[in-house]
């Protein structure tokens, strides 16, 4: 009897484990459509699929469509050749004679371009047919994913008329993944600023063993239109350019290719010395030029569709052309010349600051690159972070956008939340990215938004690009938490079309990831849309920036300073707290004059304390403690209230999430309940740490009605919040 009970318990446990929600499927969940009316509509409209073609990409599209329709409709949709009522006709003019013969699609296909697609409900010989057409196989694949999304999000497909295409050419994820080293004990490499485990790429087992995760990763990328992956850290390791590692990268590229995802690598500028045994890496030295040309030819022999390099040079100790008395132009053009013959590009990062501490670190990229405008080869793209500092919770847009009209520029966003609570905090990043993309630079007149510049429209460049620093690791749920997956999804959708809205993207993701139940979708969407502002409020309100603790940038450290660190890596360098006030003076008359790097009228707006948007006030101005804000309250009181607003927002997130217990699986409910409890604790620690530190300068009281911090400043200064989190998780 005891044995029977044991086996029964074991069976129950195994069954529970088999169906437990672990987050692996991301938003690609093809569970049966729950709306009976729509399910009936779908089954009536999709009775057979006609998808001819034998290319690896079309076969991937066939597999995705078969699996998707099987799961969503709970039926095996017939495959056929002849057109009948209820046919889903899929392909290109080259793969399908029926599509080639549809004259009505020619205009739409022209608009769709090389990667776009067209979905139309049409009549063919009196038969009602849904046509999914594209000019290329990868366009078909993108169309298949988006057709399945219509079913996942329970949209009617009775009268479809969709033409969609990417507005940015290169849509990349930058994986800051390190190669495994001696200390990794056979594990995959670590990830710099990664919060979801170790690297996806198991280099030790490549090329012989291919993890199934590589294909699922490529599927996820293709489903949101990402078409490239930089496999390795921008702080590059020369070993990735050795013959063995090139073979390993080629094996990954073979898996990615059917899904339209090209492989890129990070290049270390000193590789000719470290790998080639040369005495120099001078970009004008003929032996160096030959070395890189031969190496690039070697890579293309193994990876014919290799995309190119991203290069971090002369920044944070990385070698570069300035090491040899040359400049960024000579360095970037060295790679560009060797890559041009193969159609590759070089993405030269503008994130530069050297060992010399400038008066204002935020000005250095513009100072170095603005004078070089128009001097780079056509296949060089300058990769610029969204703001002039370093992925802060809020920054104004980088003045380099619009500051190099004769040079293609690509955006660099951070998808991993280095300064926004790692993977655990619920911070939906689309609103932050939209804030930047929609900013008007006025560089070429009103309406020259950052989005138009990186799309190539604002300055008429042939190359356009965007890169997102990946938040993906080998954790089973990919991103360290389920809500962090939303940022991978949102990044891909905005890379495809920057005009999309944060709300629209969140709505899609929630429906595909959780449920189409409106009573779940709407409340969860609202907390997602307010989550980034909540984080800004309890971390760095009113334009404060870089107030994070040392190390992992997790938790507050407004007091961080000292002579053992370079000044522009400290919190006190940026907050400038003193008896007069708070904030970094970047004005033209009394400050660093960083405002001069912006076009008019942005320059004048940021230069004037009365005109500066209050969300950037402490970014551009040293503001007196008793300065009257637009609310009529002093800056000190408003500062306190912002921290309180952040805490209140997290409490509201908790309340909303708690009310959803019956609408979500227990695994994800429990995980997010824990994460939100941690986030609330974080928010309260931020308030106590920052206000008590700033109070040592303001000498002003924190009114009882606004809630005094629980502990004194000494407690917060000694608190290692990362250690506290470790203890909390162990409990």
TARA-V232998 format. One record per residue. RES is the residue in one small letter. PSI is psi in whole degrees, 0 to 359 (NA if undefined). Layout:
BEGIN
RES,PSI + RES,PSI
END
This chain:
BEGIN
x,316 + x,322 + x,319 + x,317 + x,318 + x,312 + x,326 + x,314 + x,318 + x,318 + x,316 + x,315 + x,317 + x,319 + x,317 + x,319 + x,322 + x,327 + x,1 + x,141 + x,109 + x,359 + x,0 + x,325 + x,353 + x,227 + x,3 + x,59 + x,111 + x,54 + x,154 + x,135 + x,128 + x,337 + x,110 + x,322 + x,316 + x,323 + x,319 + x,319 + x,313 + x,316 + x,328 + x,329 + x,340 + x,85 + x,335 + x,156 + x,130 + x,106 + x,82 + x,162 + x,148 + x,6 + x,159 + x,327 + x,318 + x,327 + x,323 + x,321 + x,319 + x,315 + x,316 + x,317 + x,319 + x,311 + x,321 + x,313 + x,325 + x,314 + x,316 + x,323 + x,352 + x,45 + x,154 + x,107 + x,130 + x,147 + x,134 + x,184 + x,324 + x,146 + x,128 + x,171 + x,137 + x,22 + x,136 + x,105 + x,120 + x,135 + x,195 + x,165 + x,332 + x,328 + x,343 + x,117 + x,326 + x,318 + x,320 + x,330 + x,357 + x,92 + x,331 + x,343 + x,350 + x,317 + x,317 + x,321 + x,325 + x,318 + x,325 + x,332 + x,204 + x,331 + x,355 + x,183 + x,164 + x,133 + x,119 + x,143 + x,118 + x,167 + x,126 + x,114 + x,42 + x,6 + x,137 + x,119 + x,141 + x,119 + x,129 + x,104 + x,152 + x,166 + x,338 + x,163 + x,321 + x,329 + x,321 + x,314 + x,314 + x,320 + x,321 + x,312 + x,321 + x,332 + x,316 + x,327 + x,325 + x,319 + x,319 + x,321 + x,8 + x,56 + x,149 + x,143 + x,24 + x,321 + x,77 + x,140 + x,82 + x,130 + x,121 + x,145 + x,155 + x,143 + x,354 + x,137 + x,306 + x,115 + x,95 + x,153 + x,127 + x,112 + x,114 + x,52 + x,135 + x,148 + x,149 + x,143 + x,183 + x,329 + x,354 + x,352 + x,46 + x,355 + x,168 + x,165 + x,163 + x,172 + x,123 + x,126 + x,31 + x,139 + x,22 + x,41 + x,205 + x,183 + x,145 + x,329 + x,112 + x,80 + x,327 + x,329 + x,346 + x,153 + x,359 + x,324 + x,123 + x,114 + x,138 + x,342 + x,333 + x,316 + x,317 + x,326 + x,313 + x,321 + x,313 + x,317 + x,311 + x,327 + x,338 + x,10 + x,9 + x,131 + x,16 + x,151 + x,123 + x,115 + x,339 + x,160 + x,144 + x,332 + x,82 + x,153 + x,123 + x,340 + x,336 + x,346 + x,5 + x,158 + x,320 + x,315 + x,330 + x,320 + x,320 + x,316 + x,325 + x,324 + x,320 + x,317 + x,324 + x,324 + x,320 + x,328 + x,314 + x,339 + x,10 + x,17 + x,115 + x,150 + x,135 + x,161 + x,159 + x,137 + x,132 + x,128 + x,331 + x,11 + x,321 + x,331 + x,311 + x,325 + x,320 + x,351 + x,13 + x,162 + x,347 + x,160 + x,22 + x,121 + x,347 + x,358 + x,128 + x,324 + x,327 + x,317 + x,316 + x,320 + x,312 + x,323 + x,315 + x,320 + x,318 + x,321 + x,322 + x,318 + x,315 + x,333 + x,328 + x,327 + x,88 + x,333 + x,24 + x,135 + x,326 + x,198 + x,149 + x,137 + x,126 + x,117 + x,139 + x,47 + x,134 + x,41 + x,355 + x,140 + x,160 + x,186 + x,331 + x,338 + x,334 + x,21 + x,15 + x,184 + x,182 + x,324 + x,310 + x,321 + x,311 + x,319 + x,334 + x,309 + x,320 + x,317 + x,318 + x,329 + x,334 + x,322 + x,339 + x,0 + x,17 + x,166 + x,161 + x,128 + x,105 + x,113 + x,138 + x,4 + x,94 + x,129 + x,133 + x,198 + x,346 + x,123 + x,115 + x,171 + x,326 + x,107 + x,331 + x,348 + x,348 + x,317 + x,314 + x,316 + x,322 + x,323 + x,328 + x,316 + x,347 + x,3 + x,131 + x,0 + x,354 + x,155 + x,158 + x,334 + x,23 + x,131 + x,128 + x,121 + x,115 + x,131 + x,154 + x,326 + x,171 + x,355 + x,267 + x,76 + x,39 + x,160 + x,325 + x,131 + x,151 + x,161 + x,152 + x,133 + x,349 + x,334 + x,109 + x,347 + x,357 + x,69 + x,340 + x,15 + x,130 + x,137 + x,141 + x,148 + x,144 + x,109 + x,158 + x,115 + x,322 + x,141 + x,67 + x,317 + x,13 + x,39 + x,21 + x,210 + x,336 + x,322 + x,137 + x,100 + x,106 + x,120 + x,349 + x,317 + x,324 + x,315 + x,321 + x,323 + x,319 + x,309 + x,324 + x,357 + x,135 + x,115 + x,337 + x,16 + x,327 + x,38 + x,168 + x,137 + x,0 + x,77 + x,163 + x,320 + x,315 + x,326 + x,314 + x,340 + x,347 + x,354 + x,321 + x,335 + x,10 + x,52 + x,150 + x,336 + x,137 + x,150 + x,162 + x,140 + x,139 + x,126 + x,115 + x,147 + x,28 + x,136 + x,193 + x,10 + x,149 + x,328 + x,10 + x,318 + x,4 + x,340 + x,158 + x,321 + x,339 + x,335 + x,330 + x,332 + x,325 + x,312 + x,311 + x,321 + x,312 + x,318 + x,320 + x,330 + x,324 + x,313 + x,98 + x,343 + x,350 + x,155 + x,153 + x,319 + x,316 + x,319 + x,317 + x,319 + x,314 + x,310 + x,316 + x,315 + x,321 + x,333 + x,327 + x,283 + x,159 + x,2 + x,116 + x,327 + x,345 + x,314 + x,310 + x,311 + x,320 + x,323 + x,319 + x,319 + x,328 + x,315 + x,334 + x,355 + x,323 + x,318 + x,325 + x,315 + x,318 + x,317 + x,318 + x,357 + x,296 + x,71 + x,163 + x,27 + x,2 + x,154 + x,153 + x,51 + x,24 + x,159 + x,164 + x,162 + x,251 + x,6 + x,30 + x,122 + x,168 + x,151 + x,57 + x,343 + x,357 + x,124 + x,207 + x,156 + x,345 + x,353 + x,153 + x,140 + x,318 + x,16 + x,10 + x,159 + x,322 + x,331 + x,325 + x,328 + x,333 + x,30 + x,133 + x,186 + x,340 + x,314 + x,207 + x,144 + x,161 + x,119 + x,109 + x,23 + x,170 + x,329 + x,320 + x,355 + x,203 + x,345 + x,31 + x,339 + x,336 + x,344 + x,351 + x,154 + x,158 + x,146 + x,5 + x,319 + x,310 + x,322 + x,312 + x,336 + x,342 + x,119 + x,331 + x,333 + x,339 + x,128 + x,135 + x,339 + x,345 + x,11 + x,310 + x,352 + x,320 + x,349 + x,146 + x,105 + x,127 + x,148 + x,325 + x,15 + x,134 + x,122 + x,175 + x,334 + x,348 + x,351 + x,162 + x,160 + x,322 + x,312 + x,319 + x,325 + x,313 + x,315 + x,328 + x,317 + x,320 + x,321 + x,319 + x,315 + x,316 + x,324 + x,319 + x,321 + x,322 + x,322 + x,315 + x,315 + x,314 + x,313 + x,319 + x,327 + x,353 + x,9 + x,322 + x,351 + x,1 + x,155 + x,152 + x,327 + x,308 + x,329 + x,314 + x,318 + x,311 + x,330 + x,316 + x,313 + x,319 + x,328 + x,318 + x,317 + x,321 + x,317 + x,317 + x,313 + x,319 + x,326 + x,320 + x,313 + x,309 + x,315 + x,310 + x,312 + x,319 + x,325 + x,311 + x,330 + x,334 + x,341 + x,319 + x,328 + x,21 + x,150 + x,156 + x,110 + x,142 + x,323 + x,339 + x,3 + x,106 + x,148 + x,150 + x,324 + x,175 + x,173 + x,322 + x,323 + x,312 + x,324 + x,328 + x,340 + x,124 + x,100 + x,330 + x,322 + x,321 + x,318 + x,320 + x,317 + x,318 + x,317 + x,325 + x,327 + x,NA
END
